[in-house]
Structure formats: C-alpha cells, structure tokens
Amino acid sequence: MATTKWDIDPTHSEVTFKVKHLMISTVTGKFKVFEGQAETESDDFKDVKNVEFKADVKSIDTNNEQRDEHLRSGDFFATDEHADMVFRAGKFDVNSDKLEGELTIKNTTKPVTLDVEFGGVVVDPYGQTKAGITVSGKISRKEFGLTWDAVTEAGSVVVSDQVRLNAEVQFVKQA
C-alpha cells in the first residue's frame, strides 16, 4: 500500500504557548515560522505515522521585542546554537486523545504526551484534502535547559516553570 504524505499548512495553523509571569498573569507567545509532516497508509487521515514538527525558535513572538530577544539569548533558547525546537512521534491513532512523542529543545530530548482533538478531514473549494487537529499540553521548561530564573523583592517567581503549549494544525494531503 502506498504511503500518503501530509504537510502542515502554515497559513491555516498556529503554534502558541502560555507562561505565568510574576505568578499573577499569563504571557502568550507564538512561533511565526514552523513546518511539519506526517504520513498515512491510506488517503484518509487514519493511522498516522512519522509525525515531525519543527519550529524556528528565532521566530518567537510575544509582542514585546525586548522579551523576545531575551528568550532568544543564552538565558533561554540560545538560538544561535539551537535554532529549532523539534517534536517527533512514531505513530498516532486519530481516535485516541493522546499523542506520545519526543520533544527536543536545546539538544535536550524528553518524552512528552500531548492531548489531541481530531477535527476531521475535508476537501476545500480548491480540491485539496485537509485534516485538522488541535494539540495541547504542558511541559517543564527547566527540564529542557530553559533554566533562567529571577525572584522579585517580595519573593515572587518572575517566570513559572510550567509552559502550556497549544497548536491548531491543518495538514494538506500531498499529491
């Protein structure tokens, strides 16, 4: 049976994160440049395998250039040495609500389990077959070497360890 390839459509997808700041509010950010692929054994989006997602960490955007530059620095992502964040999963059943794989940030790879909601498959007005999924989860940034920390005079943590991830992804079936 032939393998069908699917690519992420970046114009109809987004990858965001949220992290607590001063433990009283939440800052949202996104990666503006990313790509991803998956394969299936049939033309529908069932029994997905070889999932790979890659984000260009230099494209991080929190709507504050000074903060973005700090996130790109050695205190956090060290984007001069570690340009990409990569997620890989061997296979995924769309009827499951979990996606297990490995996330690599700053040359540190850890297993992660993400929540998934399958949106379905549809043919768009241009004849392209598309599949949609929502992916969410939480990671510890410190487990991936993003260890910068500071404490306010009152003893509050500046940036929480827990980061919430969310991706709204639309795949396009390749010819």
Secondary structure, 3 states (H helix, E strand, C coil): CCCEEEEECHHHCEEEEEEEECCCEEEEEEECCEEEEEEECCCCCCCEEEEEEEEEHHHEECCCHHHHHHHHCCCCCCCCCCCEEEEEEEEECCCCCEEEEEEEECCEEEEEEEEEEEEEEEECCCCCEEEEEEEEEEEEHHHHCCCCCCECCCCCECEEEEEEEEEEEEEEECC
